[in-house]
Amino acid sequence: MSIDPRAARDALARPWLPRDPDIDVEDGGRRVHLHPVYVFYVAVGGAFGTAVREALSLWIPANANRADWTILTINVLGAFLLAALLQGLAGARSEERGRRRTLRLLLGTGVLGGFTTYSTFATGAAELIRGDHQGIAIGYCGLTLWLGLMASFAGIAVARWAHDGAMRS
C-alpha cells in the first residue's frame, strides 16, 4: 500500500486542519505561548492538577519495595481523560475555536499535565531497579505503558460515543 504524496499534501493544506493549532491567526500569527492569558491558564490548571496528584499520593502512599499503584492509576486515568478531552474538542464546532483552545490549554496542558507524572513513574521504576527489584520494575513499566495506551483508546472511544449520541439527539 502506497501513500499518494499529493493527497497527503492536500489533507494537510485544509483550512480546518491547521499545521500548528497554537498559532493565533487573529493576532497576526503570534504563537499562543507568547500570550500571558494562555500562560496563566496553563499555570493555574497545572497547579490544580499537581495539587490533586500530590493529595492522592499522600493519601495512598507507595511502598518502597513495590510498584507505585497510586502513580500508575493517576497516569492511566490522566491518559483516559486527556484522550477524551482532545477527542471531544476535535469534534466541537469550528466556530468555538477560541473556547476549544482555552479548554485544551487549561484542562489538557494545565490540569492533566500537572495531574499525570511520568517523571515520578520513571523515578519509581529506577528506585525499584536500584533496590534489586528488576522484575517488578519491568512489569511496572510495561503495565503502565500498556494501560496508558488502552486508556487513551478508551477515552477516544467514549468521547466519540458521547459526541455521536449528542448529534443524534
N, C-alpha and C positions, 0 to 999 in steps of 0.2 A: 504494500500500500504506500503510495507516494502522496506528498502534500503539494498542492499547486501553490507556488510562491505568490502568484497574483491574487489568489483567493485569500491567502493569509494576510497579504498586504492590505487588501480591501477590507477585510474584517477589522484590522487594526485602525483603519482610517475612518471608521464610522464615527459620527459626531457624538453618539450616545455612549461610546466606549472610549473615554479619554485615555491617552497613554499614561498620564500622570494625574490621578484624581485629586492630588493635593495642590494643583496649580489653580489659583483663584482667577478665573477668566474675567470676572467683573472688576478686578483690581490690577489690570494690566499684566497679568501673568505672574504675579507675585506668589511665591510659594507660601503655603499655609503655615509652615513652621516659623515664618517671619511675622505672623500676626500675633500680637500679645494676647488677644482674647482666646485664640485657639491653644496657645501655650498654657494659659490659665485653665482651660477646660481639661487638658491632659494632666496638669499638675493636681488639680482638685480631685479628679477621678482616680489618679494614681495613688494619692494619699488615702482616699477612702478604701480602695481595693487592697492596699498594703495593710491598712489597719484591720480589715476583716480577716485577711490571711493570718496576721500575727495573733489576733484574738483566737482564731481556731487552733493555731499551733500551740498557744499557751494552754488552751482548754483541753486539748488532746496531745500531750507531749509525746515525742518519739522515744523509743528505746534505743540505746546506743548500739546494741548488737543485732538489731532487726531493721528491716526496711521501714522507712517513714511513711506509714499508711495515710497520715493526715496530708502530707505534701502530695502524695500520689493522687489522693481524692481531689484535692484542690486543683491540681493541674489537669486532671481528666474533666472535672466539672467546668473549668475555665475553657478548655478546648471545645466542649459542647456548646457553652454559652457564646463564645466568640464566633463559632461557625454559624450558629443560629442567628446571631445578631447580623453578621455580614450578609448572610443569605437573605434575611428579612429586609435589610436595607437595599440590597440589589434588586429586590422585587418591588420596591416602593416606586411611586410615580416620579417621573423625571423632574417635574416642577418642584419637587421637595428637595432639591439638591443641597441647599444650604442647611436644611434640617438634618438630612442624612449625614452630611459631613460633621455637623456638631455632635450628633449621636455616636457616630463612628469614633470620633476623637475622644469624647467624654467617656463613653461606656467601653468601647473596644480597646483603644490605645491606653486610656486612663485607668478605668476601674479594673478591667480584666487583665490589662498589662501589669498592674500592681498586684492583683489577686494571685495570678499564676507566678510561679517561681522556678524556672528551670535551673537557676544558679544554685538554689538550695537543694534541688533534686541532684544536681551534679556533685555538690559538696557532700551530700549524704551518701551517694554511691562511692565517692573517694574515701570517705571515712570507713565504710564497710570493707573496702579493699585493704586499707591500712590496718584494719582490725582483723585481718586474715579471714574475712567472710566473702571471698571472691564469688562463690556460687550464689549467695544471696544478692550480691551487687549486680551480677549479670542478670539474674531473674528480675530484680527490681527495675533495672534499666529497660529490659525488654518489655516487661509488663507495662511500665509507664508509657513507653512509646506506642505499643500496640493499642492500649486502651485509649490513649490520646487520639490516635488515628481513627479508631472506631467511634469515639465520642464526636469527633469532627463530622464524620459521615452522618451520624445520627442527628446532630444539630442541623445540618443542611437539610436532611430529610424532614425533620419536624417543622422547620421554617417553611419549606416548600408546601408541606401538607397544610399548614396553617394559612399560607397565602392562597393556595388553591381553594380551600374552604371559604375564605373570605370573598374570593372572586365569585364563587357560586352563589353566595347569599345576596 
